[in-house]
Amino acid sequence: MKSITRRALLTILAGFSFFNPAAVLSAKEKELAIFYSFSGNSKRVTEIFQKLEHCDISEIKTLEPYNAYDAREDRKKRELPPISPLNIDLDNYRKIVLIFPVWGYTPALPMQSFLRKHSLNNEVEIISVGVGRLGGMYEDVHKLLPHAKITRFTHVPRASDLTDRELETMLRNRSLPPSMHAILTKGLDAYKEEIKARIDFTNAEFAKMLPRTAT
């Protein structure tokens, strides 16, 4: 009996309305956005990002209710909160986008809990959210993801002050130099002309901001 080639099989199956050959051929090309949101801003950024990228999304949740007091105590004790399992195979995704608030110069603790549990080997994009100073946040991310290929950092300041359209514009144009974000939206520019591992905050408005945020 003559064997059928994979291409011939896909051609036959493509004749059925329920079958999408592109989905089979690009299964490893899928993109997943994993987010943690404290008060809803990072979730809103993720939802707008999903509409732009048509990606899957998954939310990081703590096992127990988590408030500002808990976060402050964990930071003092240098502990991380336990999180619920995502129940998703991360190896099925070519690219993973991490979206999270910045707390005290570093990624939100529940996101750190996730990164401690998972050694990502995927291509990774970082989208941080909030008005807190970024400080050495990028260095912390690199330490938490030693095996990942980090391709892009984007910071979304004052997400709660931006309209959906402004957020969409910022995310759509995130490949532009970060300094352009302040022109495209009314968000403050946390950068100069390029993303740096450690940022020099010369902006007078940022100098007034508190180092901790809950976004």
Buried (B, 14 or more C-beta within 10 A) or exposed (E): EEEEEEEEEBEEEEEEEEEEEEEEEEEEEBBBBBBBBBBEBBBBBBBBBBEEBEBBBBBBBBEEEBEEEBBEEBBEEEEBBEBEEBEEEBEEBBBBBBBBBBBBBBBBBBBBBBBEEBEBEBBBBBBBBBBBBBBBBBEBBBEBBEEBEBEEBBBBBBBEEBEEEBBBBBBBBBEEEBEBBBEBBEBBBBBBEEBEEEBEBEBEEBEEBEEBBBB
